[in-house]
Amino acid sequence: MTARRLVAVLLAAGCTAGAAGCGISPTGPISFAAAPRARLYAEQVYFVQDGRLHSVARSPATSPSVRDTPFPRAVVRVEGLDLLAAGPLPPEQDAGITTELPTGIRIFPAEQAGDELTLFLFGAEQPADPDQLSDLAVAQIACTATAARNVEAPVRRVTLRDKVSGHERGPVSCPVTVPERRG
């Protein structure tokens, strides 16, 4: 069989199979729900610049994680608090952004009652007594928690508690207007 004849046979077979169909009756388009869309969002994390609170939009997916460090089990993880505890990134530091939080502090939610969120503090090498934090450090925590997306209800007040000693501070509110959370 020549190549030309082989091509003709294959074309004829393809046309015959196409004309025969597969035995399923044609239908119109079938509608389903809208396709799911990935939700890209950023957490608002409050650091310090020039002695004032400074909001930084940070994507949890692209930020350094503190998840590999030993961390007490929490009711719900608040991504912004993890990002706050990790501190400013090198480019942010180059821009003069700092933090008032002590190195190694860990912050996690204990419970939420209405618009008040209680947070436990753990220090890396010593208790994290909330009374020892500067007012600006407390404001960083309160504002970051207020801006959090994955809490039961919008947070308006925050109480800080040292998990080891039981010392408390609060409830405190964020001293700046936090943009309304979306999604």
Backbone as a chain_set.jsonl record, in Angstrom:
{"seq": "MTARRLVAVLLAAGCTAGAAGCGISPTGPISFAAAPRARLYAEQVYFVQDGRLHSVARSPATSPSVRDTPFPRAVVRVEGLDLLAAGPLPPEQDAGITTELPTGIRIFPAEQAGDELTLFLFGAEQPADPDQLSDLAVAQIACTATAARNVEAPVRRVTLRDKVSGHERGPVSCPVTVPERRG", "coords": {"N": [[0.854, -1.153, 0.0], [0.584, 2.127, -0.876], [1.805, 5.263, 0.364], [0.112, 7.367, -0.237], [-2.291, 6.058, -0.707], [-2.736, 4.917, 1.827], [-3.156, 7.2, 3.41], [-5.548, 8.078, 2.251], [-7.286, 5.978, 2.949], [-7.257, 6.147, 5.731], [-8.359, 8.71, 6.072], [-10.917, 8.292, 5.023], [-11.883, 6.405, 6.836], [-11.89, 7.93, 9.155], [-13.804, 9.892, 8.506], [-16.072, 8.281, 8.225], [-16.349, 7.253, 10.833], [-16.797, 9.627, 12.22], [-19.228, 10.407, 11.081], [-20.855, 8.373, 11.947], [-21.05, 8.726, 14.672], [-21.236, 8.53, 18.284], [-23.351, 7.355, 19.43], [-24.668, 8.816, 21.341], [-27.142, 11.129, 21.943], [-27.141, 14.471, 20.717], [-26.898, 17.353, 22.845], [-27.809, 20.525, 24.284], [-25.782, 23.166, 25.738], [-24.679, 22.429, 29.053], [-25.391, 23.782, 32.139], [-23.564, 24.685, 34.999], [-22.719, 25.578, 38.388], [-20.985, 28.668, 39.073], [-17.52, 28.758, 38.298], [-15.079, 27.91, 40.734], [-13.104, 30.397, 42.366], [-9.84, 31.41, 43.076], [-9.033, 32.866, 46.158], [-7.265, 35.566, 46.715], [-5.629, 37.261, 49.196], [-4.554, 39.707, 51.55], [-3.124, 39.987, 54.729], [-3.485, 42.522, 57.164], [-0.901, 43.821, 58.868], [0.408, 45.291, 61.72], [3.1, 47.285, 62.187], [5.835, 49.378, 63.264], [6.729, 52.656, 62.351], [8.716, 55.444, 62.287], [8.012, 55.95, 64.972], [5.278, 55.562, 65.05], [2.226, 53.671, 64.516], [2.198, 51.498, 61.722], [0.702, 50.198, 58.954], [1.095, 47.18, 57.188], [0.539, 45.378, 54.287], [0.399, 41.982, 54.044], [0.904, 38.918, 52.504], [-0.03, 35.788, 53.606], [0.783, 33.481, 52.259], [3.172, 34.114, 51.014], [4.863, 34.992, 52.924], [7.377, 34.667, 55.51], [7.209, 31.783, 57.566], [6.148, 30.985, 60.861], [5.401, 28.588, 61.594], [6.925, 26.319, 61.875], [8.051, 26.373, 64.325], [7.879, 25.343, 67.772], [4.631, 25.551, 68.974], [1.886, 26.455, 70.918], [-1.281, 24.759, 70.897], [-3.978, 26.311, 69.32], [-7.219, 27.936, 69.455], [-8.052, 29.06, 67.047], [-5.988, 29.834, 64.354], [-4.564, 32.955, 63.843], [-3.531, 34.419, 61.164], [-2.351, 36.971, 60.767], [-1.287, 37.575, 63.295], [0.717, 35.666, 63.574], [2.38, 36.565, 61.538], [2.992, 39.096, 62.503], [4.422, 38.443, 64.85], [6.651, 37.318, 63.663], [7.981, 39.497, 62.714], [9.205, 42.462, 60.909], [9.98, 42.23, 57.395], [13.181, 42.006, 55.638], [13.245, 44.022, 53.434], [11.307, 45.765, 54.429], [12.43, 46.518, 56.837], [14.618, 47.897, 55.816], [13.267, 50.111, 54.926], [12.774, 51.426, 57.234], [10.925, 50.304, 58.927], [9.923, 48.881, 61.943], [9.557, 46.893, 64.97], [7.923, 46.835, 68.128], [7.653, 44.641, 69.612], [8.944, 42.03, 71.709], [11.707, 39.955, 70.76], [11.073, 36.684, 69.643], [8.575, 36.349, 70.78], [5.403, 34.767, 71.023], [2.099, 34.715, 69.868], [-1.192, 33.823, 70.402], [-4.666, 33.07, 69.81], [-6.919, 32.671, 72.532], [-9.617, 32.671, 73.29], [-12.759, 33.818, 71.998], [-15.215, 36.145, 72.675], [-17.974, 37.492, 71.608], [-17.192, 40.668, 70.476], [-14.725, 40.711, 71.605], [-11.456, 39.539, 71.888], [-9.392, 37.247, 73.429], [-5.991, 36.897, 73.926], [-3.234, 34.706, 74.211], [0.062, 35.088, 75.375], [3.366, 34.054, 74.801], [6.679, 33.936, 75.831], [9.981, 33.705, 74.414], [12.222, 33.02, 76.0], [11.542, 33.845, 78.493], [8.76, 34.681, 80.669], [6.0, 36.269, 79.029], [4.993, 38.904, 80.009], [2.237, 40.927, 79.775], [2.122, 43.466, 80.921], [4.676, 44.357, 80.753], [5.061, 45.079, 78.166], [5.415, 47.721, 75.778], [3.198, 50.526, 75.253], [2.916, 50.938, 72.546], [3.633, 48.453, 71.473], [1.519, 46.898, 72.447], [-0.533, 48.143, 71.07], [0.185, 47.425, 68.447], [-0.408, 44.681, 68.493], [-3.158, 44.73, 69.144], [-4.262, 46.143, 66.946], [-3.512, 44.533, 64.759], [-4.908, 42.185, 65.407], [-7.492, 43.207, 65.298], [-7.745, 43.688, 62.599], [-7.815, 41.15, 61.595], [-8.778, 38.373, 59.515], [-9.671, 35.733, 59.785], [-11.346, 35.192, 62.091], [-14.028, 34.562, 64.437], [-15.936, 36.677, 64.609], [-16.012, 40.222, 63.903], [-13.335, 41.854, 65.56], [-13.095, 44.056, 68.268], [-12.026, 44.659, 70.718], [-9.192, 43.708, 72.668], [-7.736, 41.406, 74.872], [-4.788, 40.76, 76.567], [-2.915, 38.029, 77.716], [-0.532, 36.539, 79.774], [0.421, 33.347, 79.357], [1.866, 31.764, 81.125], [2.233, 33.129, 83.677], [-0.267, 34.228, 84.067], [-0.827, 36.922, 84.16], [-2.677, 39.771, 83.097], [-3.652, 42.145, 80.564], [-5.783, 44.634, 79.604], [-9.28, 44.854, 78.634], [-8.106, 46.203, 75.512], [-8.257, 48.578, 72.847], [-7.719, 49.074, 69.338], [-5.889, 51.927, 68.538], [-6.1, 53.3, 66.15], [-7.977, 53.801, 63.104], [-9.062, 50.921, 61.656], [-9.198, 49.493, 58.476], [-12.301, 48.183, 57.237], [-12.826, 44.722, 57.377], [-12.759, 42.386, 54.684], [-14.284, 39.601, 53.218]], "CA": [[0.0, 0.0, 0.0], [1.382, 3.342, -0.984], [1.53, 6.243, 1.405], [-1.056, 8.138, -0.66], [-3.473, 5.233, -0.524], [-2.905, 4.783, 3.269], [-3.753, 8.453, 3.878], [-6.936, 8.103, 1.787], [-8.042, 5.011, 3.744], [-7.401, 6.702, 7.085], [-9.315, 9.813, 5.993], [-12.249, 7.731, 4.823], [-12.279, 5.775, 8.091], [-12.183, 9.011, 10.101], [-15.075, 10.505, 8.129], [-17.134, 7.319, 8.516], [-16.524, 7.199, 12.28], [-17.401, 10.895, 12.613], [-20.624, 10.431, 10.657], [-21.597, 7.373, 12.705], [-21.271, 9.247, 16.02], [-20.945, 7.602, 19.374], [-24.591, 6.81, 19.936], [-25.253, 9.707, 22.332], [-27.86, 12.215, 21.279], [-26.569, 15.786, 21.033], [-27.661, 18.202, 23.757], [-27.312, 21.892, 24.389], [-24.807, 23.334, 26.825], [-25.149, 22.098, 30.391], [-24.928, 24.822, 33.064], [-23.189, 24.351, 36.363], [-22.457, 26.784, 39.18], [-19.797, 29.409, 38.661], [-16.26, 28.099, 38.615], [-14.469, 28.475, 41.936], [-12.003, 31.324, 42.12], [-8.893, 31.502, 44.18], [-9.156, 34.128, 46.879], [-5.988, 36.115, 47.11], [-5.852, 38.325, 50.156], [-3.408, 40.075, 52.369], [-3.403, 40.334, 56.12], [-2.944, 43.804, 57.599], [-0.045, 43.628, 60.024], [0.783, 46.626, 62.206], [4.454, 47.46, 62.692], [6.118, 50.744, 63.703], [7.605, 53.454, 61.503], [8.829, 56.803, 62.828], [7.348, 56.037, 66.257], [3.828, 55.419, 64.899], [1.754, 52.431, 63.896], [2.278, 51.487, 60.26], [0.076, 48.984, 58.429], [1.753, 46.521, 56.061], [-0.257, 44.282, 53.717], [1.29, 40.837, 53.924], [0.254, 37.689, 52.082], [0.477, 34.653, 54.375], [1.387, 32.471, 51.383], [4.509, 34.507, 50.577], [5.617, 35.486, 54.073], [8.038, 33.609, 56.274], [6.277, 31.122, 58.468], [6.609, 30.59, 62.184], [4.708, 27.332, 61.864], [7.858, 25.243, 62.171], [8.507, 26.477, 65.695], [6.889, 24.783, 68.695], [3.585, 26.549, 69.189], [0.742, 25.834, 71.592], [-2.497, 24.574, 70.095], [-4.857, 27.465, 69.471], [-8.599, 27.775, 69.018], [-7.966, 29.368, 65.619], [-4.767, 30.58, 64.062], [-4.775, 34.247, 63.224], [-2.346, 34.585, 60.335], [-1.715, 38.265, 61.0], [-0.513, 37.535, 64.534], [1.938, 34.914, 63.25], [3.225, 37.453, 60.731], [3.454, 40.155, 63.407], [5.448, 37.868, 65.717], [7.839, 37.065, 62.846], [8.679, 40.771, 62.543], [9.267, 43.023, 59.558], [10.877, 41.608, 56.415], [14.345, 42.856, 55.372], [12.962, 45.258, 52.699], [10.553, 46.651, 55.312], [13.421, 47.059, 57.76], [15.377, 48.898, 55.052], [12.406, 51.295, 54.805], [12.612, 52.007, 58.556], [9.823, 49.671, 59.656], [10.424, 48.1, 63.076], [8.515, 46.377, 65.857], [8.144, 47.026, 69.566], [7.48, 43.347, 70.266], [10.206, 41.356, 72.006], [12.089, 38.849, 69.882], [10.675, 35.344, 70.082], [7.231, 36.291, 71.359], [4.377, 34.041, 70.268], [0.775, 35.228, 70.203], [-2.245, 33.003, 69.816], [-5.977, 33.292, 70.409], [-7.397, 31.744, 73.545], [-11.067, 32.58, 73.145], [-13.426, 35.015, 71.525], [-16.57, 36.337, 73.189], [-18.493, 38.674, 70.916], [-16.164, 41.434, 69.762], [-13.494, 40.712, 72.397], [-10.576, 38.398, 71.649], [-8.334, 37.074, 74.424], [-4.794, 36.334, 73.315], [-2.167, 34.248, 75.089], [1.417, 35.458, 74.979], [4.453, 33.207, 75.273], [7.997, 34.472, 75.549], [10.936, 32.698, 73.955], [13.054, 32.554, 77.102], [10.986, 34.327, 79.76], [7.324, 34.953, 80.527], [5.648, 37.431, 78.214], [4.064, 39.662, 80.833], [1.683, 42.017, 78.981], [2.412, 44.744, 81.559], [6.039, 44.758, 80.386], [5.055, 45.54, 76.77], [5.147, 49.148, 75.601], [1.859, 50.819, 74.728], [2.962, 50.778, 71.091], [3.614, 47.008, 71.211], [0.143, 46.45, 72.69], [-1.318, 48.656, 69.938], [0.486, 46.575, 67.285], [-1.166, 43.436, 68.633], [-4.593, 45.028, 69.089], [-4.654, 46.525, 65.581], [-3.377, 43.362, 63.89], [-6.039, 41.3, 65.725], [-8.712, 43.866, 64.822], [-7.773, 43.556, 61.142], [-7.768, 39.725, 61.23], [-9.852, 37.867, 58.658], [-10.185, 34.406, 60.136], [-11.875, 35.108, 63.448], [-15.469, 34.305, 64.402], [-16.674, 37.928, 64.394], [-15.068, 41.341, 63.957], [-12.744, 42.108, 66.869], [-13.023, 45.475, 68.636], [-11.22, 44.776, 71.929], [-8.259, 42.596, 72.838], [-7.136, 41.218, 76.189], [-3.535, 40.008, 76.465], [-2.688, 37.238, 78.927], [0.664, 35.706, 79.814], [-0.047, 31.985, 79.608], [2.593, 31.174, 82.248], [1.966, 33.801, 84.95], [-1.662, 34.604, 84.173], [-1.001, 38.379, 84.148], [-3.525, 40.244, 81.997], [-3.726, 43.566, 80.23], [-6.887, 44.89, 78.701], [-9.269, 44.911, 77.173], [-7.612, 47.392, 74.825], [-8.741, 48.724, 71.471], [-6.767, 49.639, 68.394], [-6.038, 53.384, 68.585], [-6.281, 53.865, 64.807], [-9.083, 53.21, 62.37], [-8.649, 49.767, 60.856], [-10.155, 49.289, 57.38], [-13.247, 47.097, 57.434], [-12.348, 43.48, 56.759], [-13.574, 41.842, 53.59], [-14.126, 38.197, 52.879]], "C": [[0.906, 1.224, 0.0], [0.968, 4.306, 0.122], [0.287, 7.047, 1.069], [-2.331, 7.345, -0.404], [-3.776, 5.051, 0.976], [-3.574, 6.032, 3.845], [-5.223, 8.498, 3.486], [-7.8, 7.162, 2.612], [-8.282, 5.571, 5.155], [-8.389, 7.866, 7.105], [-10.743, 9.297, 5.849], [-12.754, 7.1, 6.119], [-12.654, 6.833, 9.119], [-13.511, 9.672, 9.803], [-16.239, 9.584, 8.458], [-17.408, 7.272, 10.016], [-17.189, 8.481, 12.772], [-18.862, 10.956, 12.258], [-21.458, 9.469, 11.49], [-21.906, 7.868, 14.109], [-20.974, 8.195, 17.064], [-22.204, 7.043, 19.984], [-25.247, 7.67, 21.002], [-25.909, 10.861, 21.605], [-27.23, 13.554, 21.649], [-27.499, 16.563, 21.967], [-27.096, 19.611, 23.694], [-26.299, 21.983, 25.513], [-25.453, 23.024, 28.177], [-24.549, 23.115, 31.35], [-24.631, 24.236, 34.431], [-22.997, 25.657, 37.111], [-21.189, 27.451, 38.666], [-18.542, 28.663, 39.099], [-15.671, 28.721, 39.873], [-13.296, 29.369, 41.569], [-11.101, 31.338, 43.343], [-9.047, 32.868, 44.835], [-7.779, 34.555, 47.333], [-6.258, 37.265, 48.068], [-4.551, 38.602, 50.893], [-3.903, 40.378, 53.774], [-2.793, 41.699, 56.394], [-2.192, 43.56, 58.898], [0.47, 45.005, 60.431], [2.16, 46.594, 62.85], [4.609, 48.92, 63.104], [7.04, 51.41, 62.689], [7.557, 54.888, 62.033], [8.016, 56.976, 64.119], [5.837, 55.921, 66.219], [3.483, 54.062, 64.313], [1.793, 52.577, 62.384], [1.744, 50.15, 59.761], [0.834, 48.482, 57.206], [0.836, 45.404, 55.579], [0.69, 43.126, 53.453], [0.484, 39.621, 53.545], [0.821, 36.526, 52.888], [1.203, 33.625, 53.513], [2.823, 32.824, 51.016], [5.373, 35.01, 51.715], [6.314, 34.347, 54.786], [7.081, 33.05, 57.302], [6.929, 30.857, 59.812], [6.004, 29.25, 62.555], [5.654, 26.196, 62.238], [8.364, 25.29, 63.609], [7.453, 25.858, 66.611], [5.881, 25.863, 69.074], [2.414, 25.879, 69.856], [-0.465, 25.726, 70.662], [-3.462, 25.72, 70.368], [-6.264, 27.129, 69.011], [-8.673, 28.005, 67.512], [-6.667, 30.123, 65.418], [-5.158, 31.895, 63.42], [-3.483, 34.569, 62.487], [-1.606, 35.884, 60.619], [-0.857, 38.275, 62.252], [0.773, 36.735, 64.352], [2.916, 35.811, 62.499], [3.789, 38.588, 61.574], [4.594, 39.635, 64.278], [6.748, 37.605, 64.951], [8.627, 38.342, 62.574], [8.706, 41.246, 61.103], [10.276, 42.278, 58.683], [12.07, 42.53, 56.158], [14.043, 44.107, 54.528], [12.166, 46.27, 53.532], [11.5, 47.303, 56.321], [14.256, 48.136, 57.083], [14.597, 50.2, 54.907], [12.134, 51.931, 56.169], [11.472, 51.429, 59.36], [10.416, 48.74, 60.711], [9.246, 47.505, 63.834], [8.905, 46.673, 67.293], [8.028, 45.707, 70.314], [8.836, 42.715, 70.569], [10.45, 40.194, 71.045], [11.633, 37.527, 70.487], [9.293, 35.248, 70.692], [6.308, 35.503, 70.44], [3.024, 34.494, 70.79], [-0.252, 34.292, 69.589], [-3.562, 33.223, 70.544], [-6.328, 32.225, 71.434], [-8.896, 31.55, 73.393], [-11.603, 33.897, 72.617], [-14.839, 35.026, 72.079], [-17.089, 37.634, 72.577], [-17.383, 39.383, 70.167], [-14.853, 41.508, 70.543], [-12.732, 39.408, 72.191], [-9.517, 38.372, 72.736], [-7.18, 36.348, 73.753], [-3.82, 35.886, 74.388], [-0.84, 34.694, 74.505], [2.394, 34.456, 75.578], [5.754, 33.894, 74.9], [8.932, 33.353, 75.134], [11.728, 32.132, 75.13], [12.534, 32.982, 78.467], [9.501, 34.559, 79.588], [7.09, 36.231, 79.727], [4.588, 38.228, 78.951], [3.542, 40.854, 80.03], [1.96, 43.393, 79.587], [3.817, 45.249, 81.224], [6.141, 45.243, 78.939], [4.788, 47.039, 76.727], [3.721, 49.331, 75.081], [1.819, 50.618, 73.216], [2.956, 49.299, 70.713], [2.205, 46.456, 71.398], [-0.75, 46.915, 71.545], [-1.053, 47.847, 68.673], [-0.357, 45.305, 67.331], [-2.658, 43.7, 68.465], [-5.038, 45.351, 67.663], [-4.556, 45.345, 64.618], [-4.527, 42.387, 64.14], [-7.345, 41.891, 65.209], [-8.858, 43.7, 63.304], [-7.856, 42.106, 60.673], [-8.996, 39.294, 60.447], [-10.461, 36.577, 59.181], [-10.509, 34.278, 61.617], [-13.385, 34.979, 63.344], [-16.287, 35.533, 64.036], [-15.665, 39.06, 64.43], [-14.625, 41.625, 65.395], [-12.677, 43.618, 67.098], [-12.113, 45.686, 69.845], [-10.381, 43.51, 72.093], [-7.761, 42.586, 74.279], [-5.908, 40.337, 76.001], [-3.291, 39.305, 77.79], [-1.407, 36.431, 78.765], [0.224, 34.311, 80.225], [0.617, 31.381, 80.844], [2.174, 31.803, 83.576], [0.495, 34.145, 85.152], [-1.901, 36.11, 84.199], [-1.777, 38.79, 82.905], [-3.367, 41.733, 81.792], [-4.882, 43.743, 79.258], [-8.215, 44.719, 79.389], [-8.788, 46.269, 76.645], [-8.18, 47.397, 73.414], [-7.627, 49.301, 70.608], [-6.969, 51.159, 68.372], [-6.181, 54.058, 67.22], [-7.464, 53.181, 64.136], [-8.544, 52.109, 61.466], [-9.674, 49.604, 59.736], [-11.038, 48.082, 57.648], [-12.764, 45.863, 56.693], [-13.323, 43.026, 55.685], [-13.232, 40.381, 53.438], [-13.398, 37.417, 53.834]], "O": [[1.858, 1.325, 0.774], [-0.094, 4.163, 0.728], [-0.503, 7.378, 1.952], [-3.33, 7.894, 0.06], [-4.944, 5.033, 1.364], [-4.468, 5.921, 4.684], [-6.063, 8.908, 4.288], [-8.934, 7.505, 2.945], [-9.385, 5.471, 5.692], [-9.17, 7.998, 8.047], [-11.663, 9.811, 6.484], [-13.928, 7.247, 6.462], [-13.617, 6.665, 9.868], [-14.271, 9.985, 10.72], [-17.283, 10.046, 8.918], [-18.566, 7.252, 10.433], [-18.054, 8.431, 13.646], [-19.666, 11.487, 13.023], [-22.642, 9.717, 11.718], [-22.919, 7.476, 14.688], [-20.514, 7.098, 16.747], [-22.132, 6.315, 20.974], [-26.294, 7.29, 21.526], [-25.294, 11.496, 20.748], [-26.825, 13.742, 22.796], [-28.722, 16.445, 21.887], [-26.034, 19.846, 23.118], [-25.996, 20.984, 26.166], [-26.625, 23.324, 28.403], [-23.332, 23.296, 31.377], [-25.37, 23.394, 34.94], [-23.103, 26.731, 36.519], [-20.42, 26.854, 37.912], [-18.521, 28.019, 40.147], [-15.756, 29.935, 40.06], [-12.591, 29.127, 40.59], [-11.559, 31.285, 44.484], [-9.174, 33.889, 44.159], [-7.202, 33.958, 48.242], [-7.05, 38.154, 47.756], [-3.597, 37.825, 50.849], [-4.974, 40.956, 53.963], [-1.702, 42.001, 55.91], [-2.774, 43.145, 59.9], [0.913, 45.787, 59.589], [2.369, 45.979, 63.896], [3.613, 49.623, 63.275], [8.009, 50.808, 62.225], [6.482, 55.463, 62.203], [7.406, 58.022, 64.334], [5.172, 56.15, 67.229], [4.318, 53.395, 63.702], [1.469, 53.63, 61.835], [2.275, 49.095, 60.108], [1.172, 49.253, 56.308], [0.401, 44.573, 56.376], [1.67, 43.273, 52.723], [-0.519, 39.316, 54.19], [2.03, 36.294, 52.862], [2.133, 32.969, 53.981], [3.619, 31.929, 50.732], [6.512, 35.418, 51.487], [5.895, 33.194, 54.683], [6.241, 33.77, 57.841], [8.117, 30.543, 59.889], [6.086, 28.825, 63.708], [5.232, 25.216, 62.852], [9.028, 24.36, 64.066], [6.269, 25.845, 66.274], [6.265, 26.969, 69.455], [1.979, 24.82, 69.402], [-0.626, 26.532, 69.746], [-3.728, 26.054, 71.523], [-6.478, 26.166, 68.275], [-9.293, 27.223, 66.791], [-6.299, 30.964, 66.238], [-6.011, 31.922, 62.533], [-2.479, 34.941, 63.094], [-0.378, 35.898, 60.702], [0.194, 38.915, 62.274], [1.807, 37.09, 64.916], [4.115, 35.82, 62.779], [4.935, 38.996, 61.383], [5.616, 40.304, 64.43], [7.83, 37.664, 65.535], [9.811, 38.28, 62.24], [8.286, 40.533, 60.191], [11.286, 41.768, 59.168], [11.982, 43.727, 56.433], [14.542, 45.179, 54.868], [12.326, 47.479, 53.368], [11.382, 48.491, 56.618], [14.568, 49.162, 57.688], [15.191, 51.271, 54.78], [11.348, 52.874, 56.26], [11.082, 52.003, 60.377], [11.289, 47.923, 60.42], [8.097, 47.599, 63.405], [10.088, 46.75, 67.623], [8.275, 45.654, 71.518], [9.772, 42.845, 69.78], [9.513, 39.543, 70.583], [11.788, 37.287, 71.684], [8.875, 34.16, 71.088], [6.429, 35.574, 69.217], [2.825, 34.639, 71.996], [-0.195, 33.997, 68.395], [-3.581, 33.523, 71.738], [-6.07, 31.038, 71.235], [-9.391, 30.423, 73.37], [-10.981, 34.948, 72.77], [-15.57, 34.042, 71.968], [-16.692, 38.729, 72.978], [-16.709, 38.786, 69.327], [-13.964, 42.281, 70.186], [-13.294, 38.319, 72.305], [-8.817, 39.363, 72.945], [-7.366, 35.322, 73.098], [-3.599, 36.6, 75.367], [-0.645, 34.679, 73.29], [2.254, 34.059, 76.735], [5.909, 34.376, 73.778], [8.704, 32.189, 75.463], [11.891, 30.918, 75.247], [13.039, 32.524, 79.492], [9.022, 34.627, 78.456], [7.902, 37.156, 79.76], [3.419, 38.228, 78.563], [4.331, 41.715, 79.641], [2.027, 44.384, 78.859], [4.11, 46.432, 81.393], [7.182, 45.757, 78.527], [4.028, 47.565, 77.541], [3.121, 48.403, 74.539], [0.806, 50.179, 72.671], [2.328, 48.927, 69.721], [1.747, 45.638, 70.601], [-1.624, 46.173, 71.096], [-1.978, 47.604, 67.899], [-0.947, 44.906, 66.327], [-3.343, 42.984, 67.735], [-6.085, 44.877, 67.222], [-5.42, 45.173, 63.757], [-5.068, 41.819, 63.191], [-8.212, 41.158, 64.734], [-9.972, 43.585, 62.793], [-7.956, 41.856, 59.472], [-10.104, 39.778, 60.679], [-11.663, 36.359, 59.027], [-10.017, 33.384, 62.305], [-13.964, 35.25, 62.292], [-17.225, 35.445, 63.243], [-14.56, 38.876, 64.94], [-15.437, 41.633, 66.32], [-12.249, 44.365, 66.218], [-11.503, 46.745, 69.993], [-10.789, 42.411, 71.718], [-7.41, 43.627, 74.834], [-5.979, 39.294, 75.352], [-3.44, 39.902, 78.857], [-1.213, 35.735, 77.768], [-0.29, 34.12, 81.327], [0.002, 30.573, 81.54], [1.799, 31.088, 84.504], [0.055, 34.333, 86.286], [-3.05, 36.546, 84.255], [-1.578, 38.251, 81.817], [-3.005, 42.478, 82.702], [-4.946, 43.083, 78.221], [-8.273, 44.466, 80.593], [-9.029, 47.318, 77.243], [-8.535, 46.354, 72.864], [-6.706, 49.942, 71.113], [-8.094, 51.629, 68.206], [-6.364, 55.273, 67.152], [-7.895, 52.108, 64.559], [-7.68, 52.344, 60.621], [-10.877, 49.578, 59.995], [-10.59, 47.083, 58.211], [-12.348, 45.938, 55.537], [-14.531, 43.249, 55.768], [-12.074, 39.973, 53.514], [-13.21, 36.217, 53.637]]}, "num_chains": 1, "name": "protein.A"}
